[in-house]
């Protein structure tokens, strides 16, 4: 289970850094915590102007997560622990 979380954290952190670089970010800080079987990210940095898609990004980040969808994507990314229940 923790290996899945580590792999997910690598994918998410890579995506966050790519987004910051895409919008011209600088002085980027990324903190990752594993707390109570949860993955917590805190990412901040300096950008030349507020991104036009910031509200949309916030909406996407805060969408509810569904176990069946998580399992589907985990299997696509080969993150499944083999338990299909």
C-alpha positions in Angstrom: 0.0 0.0 0.0 2.7 2.5 0.9 4.5 1.7 -2.3 1.3 2.7 -4.2 1.2 6.0 -2.3 4.9 6.6 -3.1 4.3 6.0 -6.8 1.2 8.2 -6.8 3.2 11.0 -5.0 5.8 10.8 -7.8 3.2 11.2 -10.5 1.4 14.0 -8.8 4.5 15.9 -7.8 5.8 15.6 -11.4 2.4 17.0 -12.7 2.5 19.9 -10.2 6.1 20.8 -11.1 5.3 20.6 -14.8 2.3 22.9 -14.3 4.3 25.5 -12.3 7.0 25.5 -15.0 4.3 25.8 -17.7 3.0 29.0 -16.1 6.5 30.5 -15.6 6.8 29.5 -12.0 10.0 30.1 -10.0 11.1 29.5 -6.4 8.9 26.4 -6.2 8.3 24.6 -2.9 6.7 21.2 -2.7 6.0 19.4 0.5 4.6 15.8 0.6 3.2 14.2 3.7 1.8 10.7 4.3 -0.8 11.1 7.2 -3.4 8.6 8.3 -3.2 6.7 5.0 -3.6 10.0 3.1 -1.3 11.8 0.7 -1.1 15.5 1.4 0.6 18.0 -1.0 1.5 21.6 -0.4 2.9 23.3 -3.4 3.7 27.0 -3.7 5.9 29.3 -5.8 6.2 32.6 -7.5 4.4 33.2 -10.9 4.5 36.3 -13.1 0.7 36.5 -13.1 -2.3 34.6 -11.8 -3.0 31.7 -14.3 -6.2 32.1 -16.3 -7.1 28.5 -15.5 -6.5 28.6 -11.7 -10.2 28.3 -10.7 -10.6 25.3 -13.1 -7.5 23.6 -11.6 -8.8 24.2 -8.1 -12.1 22.6 -9.1 -10.4 19.5 -10.6 -8.2 19.1 -7.6 -11.1 19.2 -5.2 -13.4 16.7 -7.1 -14.6 13.8 -4.9 -12.6 10.6 -5.4 -14.4 7.4 -6.1 -12.9 4.0 -5.2 -13.9 2.3 -8.4 -12.4 5.0 -10.6 -9.2 5.0 -8.4 -8.9 1.2 -8.9 -9.4 1.6 -12.7 -6.6 4.2 -13.0 -4.4 2.3 -10.6 -4.7 -0.8 -12.9 -4.0 1.4 -15.9 -0.9 2.7 -14.2 0.0 -0.8 -12.8 -0.4 0.4 -9.2 -2.9 -2.2 -8.2 -2.0 -4.3 -5.2 -3.7 -7.3 -6.9 -6.8 -7.2 -4.7 -9.7 -7.0 -7.0 -12.4 -6.8 -4.3 
